């Protein structure tokens, strides 16, 4: 999505803000073995509050699950 994108979804449809992305590479003592590699993201989940007022478009919401 590009270098400036900082929003994503995890575990289905939970919105999060990506604060950092790390690529980790761990070399092995035995040079014949391939290094262990992993890409990780540090994310911040948005807060939810039951006191959020309803917006005008809420009445048009149609659930996508059965």
C-alpha positions as CSV (number, residue, x, y, z in Angstrom):
1,X,0.0,0.0,0.0
2,X,2.9,2.3,0.2
3,X,5.4,3.7,2.7
4,X,2.9,6.3,4.0
5,X,0.2,3.8,4.9
6,X,-0.2,3.4,8.7
7,X,-3.6,1.8,9.1
8,X,-4.5,-1.9,8.9
9,X,-6.9,-4.5,10.1
10,X,-6.0,-7.5,12.3
11,X,-8.0,-10.6,13.4
12,X,-10.6,-10.0,10.8
13,X,-11.8,-6.5,11.0
14,X,-10.2,-4.8,14.1
15,X,-8.7,-1.5,13.0
16,X,-5.2,-0.6,14.1
17,X,-2.5,2.0,13.6
18,X,0.9,0.6,12.6
19,X,3.5,2.5,14.6
20,X,6.7,0.4,13.7
21,X,7.7,-2.3,11.3
22,X,10.7,-4.4,12.0
23,X,12.6,-7.0,9.9
24,X,14.5,-9.3,12.2
25,X,17.3,-11.5,11.0
26,X,19.1,-13.9,13.3
27,X,22.1,-15.7,12.0
28,X,22.9,-19.2,13.2
29,X,26.1,-20.4,14.7
30,X,26.2,-23.1,12.1
31,X,26.8,-21.2,8.8
32,X,25.3,-24.1,6.8
33,X,21.9,-23.3,8.2
34,X,19.8,-20.5,6.8
35,X,19.2,-17.5,9.1
36,X,15.9,-17.1,10.9
37,X,13.9,-14.1,9.5
38,X,10.7,-12.5,10.6
39,X,8.9,-9.3,9.8
40,X,6.9,-7.9,12.8
41,X,4.7,-4.9,13.2
42,X,4.0,-2.9,16.4
43,X,0.3,-1.9,16.3
44,X,-2.0,0.2,18.4
45,X,-5.6,-0.8,18.6
46,X,-8.2,2.0,18.4
47,X,-10.2,2.6,21.6
48,X,-13.9,1.9,21.6
49,X,-16.4,3.7,23.8
50,X,-20.0,2.9,24.3
51,X,-20.7,6.6,24.7
52,X,-19.9,7.5,21.1
53,X,-22.9,9.4,19.6
54,X,-24.7,7.8,16.7
55,X,-23.8,9.3,13.3
56,X,-26.4,10.0,10.6
57,X,-25.1,7.2,8.4
58,X,-25.6,4.6,11.2
59,X,-29.2,4.1,10.2
60,X,-28.0,2.9,6.7
61,X,-25.6,0.2,8.2
62,X,-26.2,-3.3,6.9
63,X,-24.3,-6.1,8.6
64,X,-22.2,-8.2,6.3
65,X,-22.4,-11.4,8.4
66,X,-25.4,-13.8,8.5
